[in-house]
Amino acid sequence: MPRWKPGAVDRLQAAALELFDEQGFERTTVAEIVQRAGLTQRTFFNHFSDKREVLFGLSSELQQEIIGEIAAGDEALPPLDVVMRALEAVADKMFEHRRAVVRHRYAVIAANPELLERELGKHAALTEAIAAALRARGGDPEAAYLAASVAMLAQQVAFRAWTRPGETRALRDLLPEALSSLRATLGHDPEAPPLPA
Amino acid sequence: MPRWKPGAVDRLQAAALELFDEQGFERTTVAEIVQRAGLTQRTFFNHFSDKREVLFGLSSELQQEIIGEIAAGDEALPPLDVVMRALEAVADKMFEHRRAVVRHRYAVIAANPELLERELGKHAALTEAIAAALRARGGDPEAAYLAASVAMLAQQVAFRAWTRPGETRALRDLLPEALSSLRATLGHDPEAPPLPA
């Protein structure tokens, strides 16, 4: 495993985003990215296996942070609450200070099917890792899968709002709001007994 | 657009699944697939742009069916109910009679990251198409996005159960059950007023 170099990863990602925007993902070379970032190809390949991975440089750190928060979470809480608290903590630590870069990154990914498929694959892998972390706490496997899936959908809803032009609220605050939106969408269980009058 | 040939598509998919299982996705050629299916390469490329697409032969028909059901859905229903009814109708029409093939297909896709990324991309595109169909009915864009996302998560939960070894219940019946599981996972809104005693 290469040593963690936040400066290099951020600079390479910023350079790659600029170049993908200017001339497209396909036409951009790793040589151009490192030149723009003022770094060497050796540094690039210390961090990324290929050109596509440059936009996913934080995904393994993100996963480790979330899994760590879940492992340390309050044992008395239901699984969904444990995951949501983990996502809120990580929102402050890893995302809040880089909204502009994350917004730019989303736009570039959305414009490129090859990058979008990779993003969705990372998302699915993170969901599975969260479910595994919940099972490791002794949780029921089906409940773990459901809590992980619902939390990741809430995160997607919150990210969508957080990266919207003009949005200024913190990601931490948009996460519980996303959960409320999902509850409202699901509505009341038609098979549940009616509320007392 | 090529003419729809359900027999050819099913035979090509069945042959491809067998070969991907026996020798892997990478090592299988289109020539081998058409030979196993007793068809020609011309027929293959009438239906699929490349080898990866052979497992996604039904995705555009699936999308058209779901969108058609949504467009014809009861205008008085909330968006989530409209989508769930569409998914239930399509479950009977397109999936119920081919559980063994769908189960096999899922196992092969899960074993191959390249196919899994494509599957996730199709899933995201279908979610977006469902949201667009709800907006076309005059629905609020955010509500349409939320209903489409929740319904697709419910479908994923239901498919997971339906393809489990030994499961005999119909997909149509597992869909509302999946929705109930999601409701139970989300639980009660902690900011909502308490229920009357």
Interface residues (C-beta under 8 A of the other chain):
Chain A: P78 L80 P113 L116 E117 R118 L120 G121 H123 A124 E142 A143 Y145 L146 A147 S149 V150 L153 Q156 V157 R160 L179 S180 S181 L182 R183 T185 L186 G187 D189 E191 L195 P196
Chain B: P78 L80 P113 L116 E117 R118 L120 G121 H123 A124 E142 A143 Y145 L146 A147 S149 V150 L153 Q156 V157 R160 L179 S180 S181 L182 R183 T185 L186 G187 D189 E191 L195 P196
